[in-house]
Amino acid sequence: MENPRYEKALSDPIFEVISSAASQLGLEAYVVGGFVRDYFLERGEQKDIDVVAIGSGIDLAKKVSQLLPGKPKVNVFKNFGTAMIRQGNLQLEFVGARKESYRKDSRKPIVEDGTLEEDQQRRDFTINAMALDLRPDTFGTLLDPFEGMADLNQGLIRTPLEPGITYSDDPLRMIRAIRFATQLNFQIIPESLQAIEENRDRIRIVSRERIVDELQKIMAAKQPSVGLALLHKTGLLEYILPELTALQGIEEIEGQRHKDNFWHTLEVVDNISKKTDNLWLRWAALLHDIGKAPTKRFDKNIGWTFHGHEFVGSKMVYPLFKRLRLPLNEHMKYVKKVVRLSSRPVSLSDDHVTDSAVRRLIFDAGADVEDLMTLCEADITTKNPRKQRRYLKNFQEVRKKIKEVEARDRIRNFQPPVSGETIMKTFDLKPSREIGLIKEAIKEAILEGEIPNKQEDAHRYMIHKGLELGLKLSNEALKNLSEDD
Ligand code: CTP
């Protein structure tokens, strides 16, 4: 049977250019990998295009650049035998077809030039091993020796070779399998899943950066729990996020049980993913309970407690981010903060909510107070519909209260209404401890609702507080006071 042709997939003019460059060099060229897969999955325009040449990928890239307007720069990676060109919003990667085999006693591959089919079989999955022909006479022909199209139609993740070989060639592929299963809602075939479980220890040789790239894609998916559960099931999660696997299990003492905080966390992550694409809020959901493993205690009178788990959990965020090579910038600080505050709205929703408690929450959470509420709502995983409705309603109340209080008191971006300089001038002070005391007292008075968050009221309160501390007003301050009268 003749192979089907898909010229439409190659309608971008760039493919004609690559095709003539290859012809001029007397080479064969093919498009492979994610571009082909995503075309058939109708996943929208792919910007990354992988081209395989039978011969030198670097030579082909150089020729392509010559034929393009402006002759874009060719980035050559000699060690890998690859070259890259950026053209508009496209990123073109060129590589020569390779036959790669691994010696038993060494991880260094023997790389030899190979045929297209040899190149396809050393790729990760059948759905990523389909090629579209760029030769002029057969332009657009699909070359699919490992039946990637059938797997694509059935939603299956399968390796072209025996899975043990494919995974041990590059153990990152174990996580990639799980990432694709999560993103595409595909099934990893049982034999492959078993091979991942057997080879899981090999993940140790993969760099953290590459692992985290895949993990981020799992976290960004519609339902991250699919990937997280697979990572757990295959034993990989233990290597990546042991803080999370430590939450698994239910203990029972004297007939009292606590919930399984691992599976609960996965539900929370899915819940929040329906509400937000903010990756770092999803991370906060993933980590919001990690302090529960180290703080778990059984108290005869109260039952299970996780006292201070938010605080302990937030302390675990920095070392965890550092270990995984996640950014240690404001994203880390945000996750840390949201974890630390994650139970605060719950305590507010219990009973009667006081304005001062709401003001304190807004003060502590600042601009992230909405995100915090989103997390608390996602944290409701009770299967009892009555309870669920009640909790949600309580949080609605808290949200309403936050709006009211914020409209009145503007605490969200709190700036001290009286500066240190004003305090020094008012009491003829040099930099000293009293300034901090007065500033803190003003802030507390505002948060407690004793005075409004207004400059005039804060000024009056400053004088009152200073006199109470035994300070004397400066001449200038005295003059201003008498003028006010
Ligand atoms: N590939 C592989 N083994 C890996 C990584 C990549 O065999 N560990 C091959 C696959 O054929 C893959 C291609 O290289 O399709 C390109 O890899 P990459 O750009 O990382 O992924 P894509 O498949 O393009 O998918 P995505 O864009 O979603 O990352």
Residues whose N, C-alpha, C, O or C-beta is under 5 A from the ligand:
A	BS01	CTP	G33 G34 R122 R123 D124 N128 A129 D170 R173
